[in-house]
Amino acid sequence: MIVNDQGVTRLAAELGRQLLARGARVSTAESCTGGGIAEAITRIPGSSSWFEAGYVTYSNAQKSKQLGVPEPLFASVGAVSREVVEAMVRGAQAQSSARYAVAVSGVAGPDGGSPEKPVGTVWLAWGDGERLFSVRRQFAGDRAEVRRQTVQAALEGLLRLVAEENPIAG
């Protein structure tokens, strides 16, 4: 997924400046965005100085295998849930040793929604050491727009987290 959005590029560039100033690195754990957050980050020249790793774990099996998400969570709460994105963040941090991480899982559509989790439902989580934040968002629009909004929200949250603010305050 390539999100050719100047606003997203500006967010990624600012994230890079902030991480470089702190000597810190970030990793991503993505499902519904299919690597879009990592792509936005790596379009910034010099991102190898602050981007550690990107995990695209679209299937539940890969969420478990690559990030250590406990398999029973999928049956009990589903892949699009607070518990799963929080486990994805912790897994990304553990696997990459990056200080900061973001994880996303959602229903981008056009199919796959349910009354409890309609199309546009996305869970996001951010981690910084011991701190962990997560939020459920409901995005509008088609598949591409849901994914673009998710990438933007993920980067905005990372910027707030790096600034030692609450990433879900926006």
C-alpha positions in Angstrom: 0.0 0.0 0.0 1.4 3.3 -1.0 -0.3 6.3 0.7 0.7 9.3 -1.5 -0.5 11.8 1.0 1.7 14.8 1.7 0.3 15.1 5.2 1.3 11.5 6.0 4.8 12.1 4.6 5.1 15.2 6.8 4.1 13.2 9.8 6.6 10.5 9.1 9.4 13.1 8.5 8.6 14.8 11.8 8.6 11.4 13.6 12.0 10.8 12.2 13.3 14.1 13.4 11.9 13.5 16.9 13.3 9.9 17.1 16.7 11.0 15.9 16.8 13.7 18.5 16.2 11.1 21.2 18.4 8.4 19.7 15.4 6.1 19.6 14.0 3.6 17.0 10.5 2.5 16.1 8.9 -0.7 14.8 5.5 -1.4 13.3 3.1 -4.3 13.5 0.4 -4.1 10.8 -2.6 -6.0 9.7 -5.2 -4.0 7.9 -2.7 -1.4 6.5 -0.6 -4.1 4.9 2.7 -2.3 5.6 1.4 1.2 4.8 2.8 2.6 8.0 6.3 1.2 7.3 6.1 2.4 3.8 5.3 6.0 4.9 8.2 5.8 7.3 10.7 4.4 4.8 9.9 7.0 2.1 11.8 9.4 4.3 15.5 9.7 3.4 17.6 8.5 6.3 14.9 6.5 7.9 17.3 3.6 8.4 18.7 5.6 11.4 15.4 5.4 13.3 13.2 2.7 11.8 14.0 -0.8 13.1 11.5 -3.2 11.6 8.0 -3.6 10.1 5.9 -6.7 10.6 3.0 -7.3 8.2 1.0 -10.0 10.0 -2.2 -10.3 8.0 -3.2 -13.8 9.2 -3.8 -14.8 12.7 -1.2 -17.5 12.4 1.5 -14.9 11.5 0.4 -12.7 14.4 1.1 -15.6 16.7 4.2 -16.8 14.9 6.0 -13.5 14.3 4.7 -11.4 17.2 3.8 -14.0 19.9 0.1 -13.1 20.0 -1.5 -15.9 22.1 -3.7 -18.0 19.8 -6.6 -18.3 22.2 -7.2 -14.5 21.9 -8.5 -14.9 18.4 -11.3 -17.2 19.5 -12.2 -15.2 22.5 -12.0 -11.5 21.3 -11.1 -11.7 17.6 -8.2 -10.3 15.7 -9.7 -6.8 15.7 -9.5 -6.1 19.4 -7.6 -4.3 22.1 -6.0 -7.4 23.4 -4.6 -8.4 20.0 -3.1 -5.0 19.1 -1.6 -4.7 22.5 0.0 -8.1 22.1 1.2 -7.1 18.7 2.9 -4.0 20.1 4.6 -6.0 22.8 5.7 -8.6 20.2 7.1 -6.0 17.9 9.1 -4.4 20.7 10.4 -7.8 21.9 11.3 -9.0 18.4 13.0 -5.8 17.3 14.2 -4.2 20.6 12.8 -0.9 19.3 11.8 1.5 22.1 8.6 2.6 20.3 6.1 0.5 18.4 2.7 0.8 16.9 0.2 -1.9 16.0 -3.0 -1.8 13.9 -5.7 -4.4 13.2 -9.0 -3.5 11.6 -11.8 -4.1 9.1 -10.9 -2.1 6.0 -13.7 -3.5 3.9 -15.6 -3.6 1.7 -16.4 -7.0 3.3 -15.7 -8.5 6.7 -17.7 -6.2 8.9 -20.2 -7.3 11.5 -22.7 -5.5 13.7 -20.1 -5.5 16.6 -17.2 -4.5 14.3 -18.5 -2.8 11.2 -16.3 -1.9 8.2 -14.0 1.0 9.3 -13.4 -0.4 12.8 -9.7 -0.2 13.6 -7.9 -0.9 16.9 -4.5 0.9 17.3 -1.9 0.4 20.0 1.3 2.2 20.9 4.1 1.1 23.2 7.0 2.8 24.8 8.9 0.7 27.2 6.4 -0.2 29.9 3.7 2.3 28.7 1.0 0.9 26.6 -2.0 2.7 25.0 -4.8 1.5 22.8 -7.9 2.9 21.2 -10.7 1.8 18.9 -11.5 4.1 16.0 -14.3 4.1 13.5 -13.1 5.4 10.2 -15.4 6.3 7.3 -14.9 5.8 3.6 -13.8 3.0 1.2 -11.0 0.6 1.8 -8.3 2.9 0.7 -9.6 5.8 2.8 -9.9 3.5 5.9 -6.3 2.4 5.4 -5.1 6.0 4.8 -6.8 7.2 8.0 -5.3 4.3 9.9 -1.8 5.2 8.8 -2.3 8.8 9.7 -3.7 8.0 13.1 -0.8 5.6 13.8 1.8 8.2 12.9 0.0 11.0 14.9 -0.1 8.7 17.9 3.6 7.9 17.6 4.4 11.6 17.5 2.5 12.2 20.7 4.0 9.1 22.3 7.6 10.3 21.5 6.7 13.7 22.9 5.7 11.9 26.1 2.0 12.7 25.6 -1.0 10.4 25.5 -1.1 9.0 21.9 -4.9 8.6 22.0 -5.6 12.2 23.0 -5.9 13.4 19.4 
